[in-house]
């Protein structure tokens, strides 16, 4: 949670960010996505076996299903 808050704080002042600041925020967001994916996997690994990872909506769209 601390990393998520740190990422949100880094986003403050976004309209005035330099290219370097923007890149740093994007890196933090990418890292946060990785952490959230790992959190989801850990959660699903520790819940009853009828729980499955949800299907990625982008996969459904790419497969032509809606």
C-alpha positions in Angstrom: 0.0 0.0 0.0 2.9 2.4 0.7 4.2 1.9 -2.8 0.7 2.7 -4.2 0.5 5.9 -2.2 4.0 6.8 -3.2 3.0 6.3 -6.8 0.0 8.5 -6.4 2.0 11.2 -4.7 4.5 11.1 -7.6 1.6 11.9 -10.0 0.9 15.2 -8.2 1.5 18.2 -10.5 1.3 16.0 -13.7 0.6 18.9 -16.1 3.9 20.5 -15.1 6.0 17.3 -15.2 9.2 17.2 -17.2 10.0 14.3 -19.4 12.2 12.8 -16.7 9.4 13.1 -14.1 6.9 11.6 -16.4 9.2 8.6 -17.1 9.7 8.1 -13.4 5.9 8.0 -12.8 5.3 5.6 -15.7 8.0 3.3 -14.2 6.3 3.4 -10.8 2.9 2.6 -12.4 4.5 -0.3 -14.3 6.0 -1.6 -11.1 2.7 -1.2 -9.3 0.9 -3.2 -12.0 3.5 -6.0 -11.4 2.9 -5.9 -7.7 -0.9 -6.1 -8.2 -0.6 -9.0 -10.6 1.5 -10.8 -8.0 -0.9 -10.0 -5.3 -3.8 -11.4 -7.3 -1.9 -14.6 -8.0 -1.0 -15.0 -4.3 -4.6 -14.4 -3.3 -6.0 -16.9 -5.8 -3.4 -19.5 -4.7 -4.7 -19.2 -1.2 -8.4 -19.3 -1.8 -10.7 -22.3 -2.4 -10.0 -24.1 -5.6 -13.2 -23.0 -7.3 -11.6 -19.5 -7.7 -9.9 -18.8 -11.0 -8.0 -15.8 -12.4 -10.5 -13.8 -14.3 -10.2 -13.8 -18.1 -8.5 -10.7 -19.4 -11.0 -8.5 -21.2 -8.4 -7.8 -23.9 -8.2 -11.5 -24.6 -11.9 -11.7 -25.0 -11.9 -8.7 -27.4 -9.0 -10.1 -29.4 -10.8 -13.5 -29.7 -13.9 -11.8 -31.1 -16.2 -12.5 -28.2 -18.2 -10.0 -26.2 
